[in-house]
Amino acid sequence: MYYRLQDCCKLVEGAKRGAIYNLQTGKVFSVNAGALQLLRACRHSPLEDVLDINAADDKVYLDFLHRLTEMNLGSLYLAKPSEPAAESPCEAPQKLDFLWLELTSLCNNRCLHCYATSGPCCEPDAVPHERWLSLISEARALGATAIQLIGGEPMLYPHWRELAEKACAENYEYIEIFTNATLVDDSDVEFFASHNMHVATTIYADNAQVHDTVTLNPGSFEKTLGAIHKILAAKIPLRIASILMKANELEAANIMELCAKLGVEVSPPDVVRPTGRGDDKDLLPTAYAKPPIRPPFYTDEESFARAHNYHSCLAGKIAITAGGDVIPCIFARNQTCGNILTKPLAEVLNGRSLDQCWRTTKDQVEKCKDCEYRYACSDCRPLAQGSDSGKRWLACSADCPYNPYTGKWEEEVHV
């Protein structure tokens, strides 16, 4: 008699415990050290060689296998089942899918936490307009389907409309401008609508006093909110992001209530990222924190295979700064993978530096590499790096309270 997990179930081993990934339902089940050892032994030997099915001491293991069977995670076989095909998670090369174009470092706000250290007085932007235009074509030819115009404040870039028109002409499936919305007028709203653009903006409170304290731009809240109403009235897709720091840490519920009233998607605010001006411990909130990483975990067959080879968030994305640097994420400012002023985009995409960033899997990350949940857990490398005292790229996430070496979850996370 033999026992095997179902073909759709994968056993992932951690330092202390294991996990069964049901790729059909997406659920991930934790198993203790004894169960992990049992399932490992069942892979290669008949059940009679693993357990004494008549021994009282082994009844707990038989009960465990029975529960797995009831949950449709495993099955008993009278004859030795055929060996499953060797697991070789998809190794298809990652193609470019999404890019941020950081058009300018100039911004009329001076936000306390700005990751790009943007403001009214910045160094002149280095990328010529013709290079931005050619990049949009190059990226589309290389597979990109989505593009976001950012800054600084992208609407301070004199020719941002030409870039949006170019993206439309190249048939990008998704075109978004991320703006503080203080400069949006009626003609801009008409342009957004006529070019099927999406708009994103940021709200830091439901009132001008707190919002303007973050932006350091008096009147910014009223201008942003006024633009939001115009954009929504024109039925243009809009999303509102929120970042909390010391100055607005009590505004989480108010921001979400405002979003609900406006009729846009309601999401818990993020916490300030330790990048640029945000890399300041005095900015960190003390009364608000995002929920730490906790079970339940979920995944699927494609995500499971991808997690063995590529980073869950970075792969397929690039940002191009106002200086022409190519980085894997707008927050990963020190991970420069090339510069489009000296190289064609294709050469940067095929370079070793970007490939290494895209292939930063949990199998390389400190602590995560020994965790049984590593193929189902999300990850933000820039956040982990920025929160690490040594600013290490492969540092573990500071908001994970799980210790894979003891198999226990801590009560609190001290970030």
N, C-alpha and C positions, 0 to 999 in steps of 0.2 A: 504494500500500500504506500502511496506517495501523496505528498501535499505540496501544492504550488499556489502561489498567488495568481489571480487572474491576469491574462495578458495585458489588460488595461491598467494594471496596478504595478507600481515601481517601488521597490524598497530602497530608501536612501539612508545611509548610515551616518551617524554623528559620533562624536567622541564618546558619549555615554549612552545615548538612546538612539532610536531610529524613527523613521516615519514612513508610512505607506501612502503613496500618492495615487489616488484613483483618478486617472486621466479621463475617465468617462463622465464622472459626476463632478470632478473638479475638487473634491474634498481631500484634505490631508489629515491622516490619523497618526497620532503619536503612539509609539510602542516602547516599552521599557527595555532594559538591557537583556533580561532573560528572554523576552519575546523576540528581540532582535537576533540573539544567538540561535534561537530555535528556527526562525525563518531562514537564517543564513545556512544552517545545517540541512534544512529540508530542500534546499536548492540542488544538493548533490547526492543525497542519500535517501533510501526508503525510510518511511516513518518508523518501522520496527528497529532500525539501527540508531535512530535518534532518541526514541522514547521507549519505555516499557509500558505498553498500553494497559497492562493489568496492574501496574504499581500505583498505589494510592498517592505516592508523592508526585507522580507525573500527571495526576488527574487535572491539576490546575492548567497544565500546558494543553491538554486535550480540550479542556473547556474553552481555552483561548482560541484554538483552531476552529472549534465549533462556532464560536461567536463570529470569527472572520467569515466562515461559510455562510452564516445567516445574514451577514451584511453584504454578501456577494463580493467579497474581496479575495476569496480563495476557494479551492475545491480539493476534495479527496479523489484520488485515482487508484483503481485497482491495479492497472498496468502502468509501467513507467511512461509518463507523458513525453512527447517529443520535446527536445530542447528548444527553447525560444530562440529566434534569430538573434545573432549578436547585436547588442544595442549600439547603435552608432548615431547619436543625435545629429540632426541636420547640420551639415557643414557648408551649406550654400553661402557664398560670399555675400556680405551685407552691402546693400546698395544705399546710396543717399536717398533719403525720403523727405526730410524737413530741414529748412535752414532759416536762421535768423539773420537779417541784414541790419547791423547796427549803424545806421546811416550817419549819425552825428553824435558827438559827445556834448553838444550844446543842449541846454534845457533851461526853461524859464522857472522850473521848480528847483529847489536845492535840498531834496529829501535827505533826512538825517541818515538814512540807511543805504543810500544808493550804491548798488553793487558795481556800477561803472564810474563812480565818483563824478557824475555829470553835474553841470550847473551852468549859470550864465556866462562864466568866463572859463573857457577851455582852450586847449591846444587846437590849432587849425586841423580840420579833418583831412586825412591823407589820400583817401580813395577818390579818384576822379569820377565824374558822373558817367562817363562812357564805360568805365570799368564796372560800375554797378550794373549798367545795362547788359554788358556782355556776360557778367556773372549769372544773371537771371537766365540767360539762354544756355550757358554752359551747365548750370545746375539742373535745368529741366532735361537737357540731353543726357545727363548722367543719372536720371531717374527720379529727381525730386518732384513731388506732387504738391507740397505745401510750403508756403513761405510766409514769414512774418516780418514786417517792417517795424524796427524798434529804434531806440536811441539810448541815451539822451531823449529828447523829444523829437520823434521823426517828422512832425509837422513843421519843425523849424528848418528842416532840410528843404532848400528852395524847390527842388524838382521831384519831390516824393510822388506826385501824381504821375509823372512820366514812368516812374518805376512800377507803380501799380498797373498802369496801362500796359507796360511791357509784360508783366506777369500774366495779365489777361490774354494778351496776344499769344503767349507761349502755352496757354491752356493749363495753367496750374489749377488743380482741383480746389485748393483752399488758399485764400489770400486774406491775411489779417494785418491790421495796423494796431500796434499797442501804443496808445497815446494817453497822456494825462488828461486829455480832452478839454483843457482850458482854452485852446485856440480854435476849437471846432466851430465853424459858422454854417449858415444854411447851405452855402454852395458846397461845402465839404460833405454835408449829409447827402446832398443830391449826387455827389461824385461816388460816395460809398455805395449808394443804392444802385446807381447805373452800372457799376463795375462788380457787382455781386461780392462786395468786400465784407469781411467780418471785422468787428471792432472789439478791442479789449481795453479796459482802463482799470484804475485802482482807486479804491475808497479806503480811507484810514479811520473813519468814524461816521456817525450819522449827524454830525454837527460841524460847523465851521471852526469853532474854537480849537478842537482837538486835531481835526484834519489839517488845518493850516499850520499847526504847531509842528507837524511832521514834514510838510512840504516846504516850510519856511517861505511861503508865498501867500501873503494876505489876499483873500478873495478867491483862492483856488477852489475851495469847496463849492461855492455857489456857481462858479463857471463850469466845473466838472459836472455837477448835478444837473445844471441847465442843459448841457450837451447830451447827457444821458437821456433826458426826457425827449429831446429832439430825435435822437437816434432810435429810440424805442418807438416813437410815434411814426417814424418812417419804416418800421418793421425790419430794421437792419439787425442781423444777429449780433448780440452784445453779450460779453461776459465781464464780470467784475471780479478782480482779484483783490485780496486783502492781506496785508502784512502787519503783524503785531510786534510792537517793541515797547520799551518802557513808557514812552510818551502816550501810547494809546492802548495799553494792555487791558483796560477795562471795557473796551468797545466791542468785543467779539459778538456778544448777543445783539447789540444794537446794529452792527453791520449786517448780520444775517437777517435781522428783522427788516431792515431797509431793503435788502435784496429781495426778500419775499414780497414786500409791498410793490416794488418795481416790477416784479414778475420775471426776474432773471434767476438763474440757477443759484441755489443757496448752498454754500460750502463753508466748512469751518476755516477761519483765517489761518494762514501760514505764520510761522515765526521767522523773524528777521534772519537772513542768511549771513554768515560771517565772511562776507566778501566785500571788497571796496570799503566804503565808509561803514558798512554793516559789520565789519570786523572790529567791533568795539564792545567789550564786555559790559560797559556802562549802558549800552542800548538794550541789553537783554531783558525781557519781561521777567518779573518775579511772581506775578499773580496769575499768569496764564502760561500754559504749555500744551502743545498738541499731545493727544493720547500716545503713550509709548507703543512700540511694536508688541503685539500680543496675538495669540491664536483667536479665532480660527484663521487658517491659511487656505487659500484656494489657488488652483492653477488649471491648466489644460494641456493637451498633448503638444500643441505648437509652442506654448510658453515654456513648458518643461524642457523641450529639446533646445529651444533658443537659449535658455538660462545656462546651459552647459558651455555655450560658445560665445555668447555676447552679453553685454551689459543690458539690463532690462529697460533702461531709460536712454542711455547715451547712444547706443548703436543706431546708425542711420541718420544722425542729426549733426549739424555743425552750426556754429555761429561765426560770423565774420565781423570783426570789430571795425570801428571807424578808422583804425590804423592799418587795416588790411589783414590782421592776424586771423588765422583759422583756429578756433578752439572748439572742443566737443560740446560745450554748453556755455550759456551766457554767464554762469556763475563760476565756471572753471577757468578763471582768468590767467592762471599760471601754467596751463596745459597747452602751450602754443604748438601747433602741429604743422605750421607753414605760414606763408604770407602770399596773398593773391596778387600783390604788386610785383612779386619776383618770380612767381610760378603759375602755370595754368592750374585751374581748379582740379582737373583730373589728376595731375601729378601729386597734389596734396592729398587727394582722396586715396590714392594708391600708395601713399607713404607709410612707413613703418610706425611713425608716431601716432597718427590717427587710428591706425589699425589696432595698436596696443590699447588705446583708450576705449575703442569700441568693444574690444575683447576683454575688458576688465570684468571678469566674472567673480561670483562669490567664492569660487574655489581658490582665489588668490588673496581675498581680503582677510585680514587678521580676525580671528575668532569665528567669523562667518564660515571659513573653509572647513571648520570642524563641527558645523551645525547641521542637523538633519533637515532643517527648514530652508536651507540655502537656495533651493531651486523654486521656492514659492514665495519668497520674501522680497518685497520691493527694496530699492536702494537708491540713495542720492550720494554719489561720490563727492561732489563739491561740498555738500553739507557735512559729510563725515570728515573730509579733509580740513575744512574750515574750523570745525569744532575740536579738532585734535591739537593738543599742545605743540606737537612737533610738525603739524601741517603735512602729515604723511598721506599720500594718495590712497594707500591701501589700509588706512585706519578703519576700524569698525565703526558702525553707527553709534553715536552717543546716546540715542534714544532707544536702544535695545536692552531690556533688562534680563535677557536670557543668558544663562551660563551653560554652554554645551558640555563643559567638562564635569559639571555636577548634575546636569539635567534639570536644573531648577530655575524658576523665574523669581527674580528679585522683587521685593515689594515696591521699591522706588528706583527711579533713575536719576542720578545726579549729573546734570549736564554742565 
